[in-house]
Amino acid sequence: MSNINLPEDRILILDFGSQYTQLIARKVRESHVYCEIHPFNMPLGEIKKFCPKGIIFSGGPASVYQEGAPLVDPGVYELGVPILGICYGMQMMGYQLGGEVSEAEEREYGPAYIEVDEPGALLEGIESEKSSEGIRVWMSHGDRILKLPPGFRVLAHSQNSPFAAMADLDRNYFGVQFHPEVAHTPCGRIVLDNFLFRICKCEPSWTMQSFAEMVIKGIRDQVGDDRVICALSGGVDSSVVAVLLHRAIGRQLYCIFVNNGLLRKGEAEEVRRVFADHFDINLVYVDASEEFLSRLKGVTDPEQKRKIIGNLFIEIFEREARKITGVKYLAQGTLYPDVIESVSFKGPSATIKTHHNVGGLPDRMSLQLIEPLRELFKDEVRSLGRQLGLPERIIMRHPFPGPGLAIRIIGEVTAEKLSILREADAIVMEEMEASGWYDKVWQAFAVLLPVRSVGVMGDERTYEQVIALRVVESVDAMTADWARLPYDLLARLSNRIINEVKGVNRVVFDISSKPPSTIEWE
């Protein structure tokens, strides 16, 4: 937890290693209830200090009866707080409170149908989702509860799970064998809301307006009269950080925007217009295009390109930062998934990923970090951006890699290649937006390939560059599928790029998914 005052009504999610744990948190937040994810072995004293209105045990890949299985501190059951166990979380609760758990005769992975035996407070209202087969839910388990612990009763069953949901109504302990947090459980929202509002008696007090007010006050208290620097990239995270800080401390904030010459068409101008002109933020603009191009000359290895760009960025940012006197803080856009990663079920990771390539700058310049978004998921950052009046174009901007167009040019980066790719990419953006497809996909961009192909333009033979189009759908970039764009849109993209971008005579469409391919080509 950070030093801001968070809502009194909050839920604690204990993580047992489920791939869906962050989904639980996002669903709870979407219902305007604040929650945090912590590892299953969070000390009891810390849990008490957190003062949760309710606790959720996530699922997980382990079996409770195996040696070394993750188990919660039994003292959690003495706190008098409502508990909801999901999948492994339900099995563990049953096991620890005196029930029996064993391997299921038939594993359940995928859709299943449950029948409600007793609606009670948890399952009230889910009958509205019932079909002739039952109530559809998503199961993902190989174990099941064989015998309920003392004081528990069955709330629902499925063909393979006699106890698909259970409850000890006296102590407000509930368990579901299915996953209410995933989209494949249509009644999941009802189940989670019943737990939050009917059982835990939470108030829906978590909004981006209240969060912005809390953070702005917290920043003012922390910073006082000192100055803050922030690396601005034009992406949604750094943009929201900049506007939030500016709202809090005004001209005490200095944003440094390094134009590395690897940006998309019109991007540098847009950042200057939005932040310096519209928001009246102190913007230090550095055009370092020539420096970056010069360092990249002759370099073809993608990792080497990334390293050169990252190191030079730090060098330039530090050089500019030292010119500003009285700076005590560095602001950066760490998000909640990065924080979770650093204290995950698997144990602390080596580092929280460094944002905007600022590397070891805080230590070298003796700066303190300000991370105003560290409580938020990406969708909440976008919502906060709207609250702060950021243009929709910046809020919904597709992810753009730190090394920019350099890793979308396969091989050596030159001024000529950048010009070709920039023009092609601008056409991709225009057509995706005009067709309404831009907001339907995760990312859309052009890649300049290191090959030439023969073509005919007019009556003349050409031997020119090839552009690959990469358009993917994704939720979190961990996995991605290529977008099934309409043929007429693909035809427009191809025709415009070949006719309007000098030096290109062929366009291809990348139909690879991740895995096995990555989203970016380098």
Secondary structure, 3 states (H helix, E strand, C coil): CCCCCCCCCEEEEEECCCCCHHHHHHHHHHCCCEEEEEECCCCHHHHHHHCCCEEEECCCCCCCCCCCCCCCCHHHHHCCCCEEEECHHHHHHHHHCCCEEEEEEEEEEEEEEEEECCCHHHHCCHHHHEECCEEEEEEEEEEEEEECCCCCEEEEEECCCCCCEEEECCCCEEEECECCCCCCCCCHHHHHHHHHHHHCCCCCCCCHHHHHHHHHHHHHHHHCCCEEEEECCCCHHHHHHHHHHHHHHHHHEEEEEEECCCCCCCHHHHHHHHHHHHCCCEEEEEECHHHHHHHHCCCCCHHHHHHHHHHHHHHHHHHHHCCCCCEEEEECCCCHHHHHHHCECCECCCCCCCHHHCCCHHHHCCCEEECCCCCCCHHHHHHHHHHCCCCHHHHCCCCCCCCHHHHCECCCCCHHHHHHHHHHHHHHHHHHHHCCCHHHCCEEEEEEEEEEEEEEECCEEEEEEEEEEEEEECCCCCCEEECCCCHHHHHHHHHHHHHHCCCEEEEEECCCCECCCCCCCC
